[in-house]
Amino acid sequence: MLYEIAGDADAPANSRLSAIKEILDRTVGKGAMLGGEEQEPAPIEIVFRIVDTRSDTT
């Protein structure tokens, strides 16, 4: 459901951003185990852009 909201070009922008934030929190944001070893928490920078395919602008 979150992926559908995040990818729906007709959904309000705040709903799409909230869905993207929730997806990231559930995956990358809470990942402390990498390669089977516990890692120290480190800042993660994630950059994404939303493209309006109807007007072909970012």
PEUR-V383732 format. One record per residue. N is the residue number from 0. RES is the residue in one small letter. SS is DSSP state (helix for helix, strand for strand, loop for the rest). PHI is phi in whole degrees, 0 to 359 (none if undefined). D_CENTER is the distance of its C-alpha to the mean C-alpha in whole Angstrom. Layout:
n | res | ss | phi | d_center
N | RES | SS | PHI | D_CENTER
N | RES | SS | PHI | D_CENTER
This chain:
n | res | ss | phi | d_center
0 | m | loop | none | 13
1 | l | helix | 297 | 10
2 | y | helix | 294 | 9
3 | e | helix | 294 | 12
4 | i | helix | 294 | 11
5 | a | helix | 298 | 8
6 | g | helix | 264 | 11
7 | d | loop | 275 | 14
8 | a | loop | 294 | 15
9 | d | loop | 269 | 18
10 | a | loop | 286 | 15
11 | p | loop | 300 | 16
12 | a | helix | 302 | 13
13 | n | helix | 294 | 13
14 | s | helix | 292 | 12
15 | r | helix | 296 | 9
16 | l | helix | 295 | 8
17 | s | helix | 297 | 9
18 | a | helix | 295 | 7
19 | i | helix | 297 | 4
20 | k | helix | 300 | 5
21 | e | helix | 295 | 7
22 | i | helix | 300 | 5
23 | l | helix | 294 | 4
24 | d | helix | 298 | 8
25 | r | helix | 282 | 9
26 | t | loop | 248 | 9
27 | v | loop | 289 | 9
28 | g | loop | 297 | 10
29 | k | loop | 247 | 13
30 | g | loop | 279 | 14
31 | a | loop | 252 | 17
32 | m | strand | 254 | 19
33 | l | strand | 229 | 19
34 | g | loop | 65 | 22
35 | g | loop | 82 | 24
36 | e | strand | 246 | 25
37 | e | strand | 287 | 23
38 | q | loop | 248 | 22
39 | e | loop | 293 | 22
40 | p | loop | 301 | 19
41 | a | loop | 224 | 18
42 | p | loop | 298 | 16
43 | i | loop | 237 | 12
44 | e | loop | 255 | 11
45 | i | loop | 240 | 8
46 | v | loop | 243 | 9
47 | f | loop | 217 | 8
48 | r | loop | 225 | 10
49 | i | loop | 255 | 11
50 | v | loop | 252 | 14
51 | d | strand | 272 | 17
52 | t | loop | 290 | 19
53 | r | loop | 291 | 21
54 | s | loop | 250 | 22
55 | d | loop | 57 | 21
56 | t | strand | 233 | 20
57 | t | loop | 251 | 16
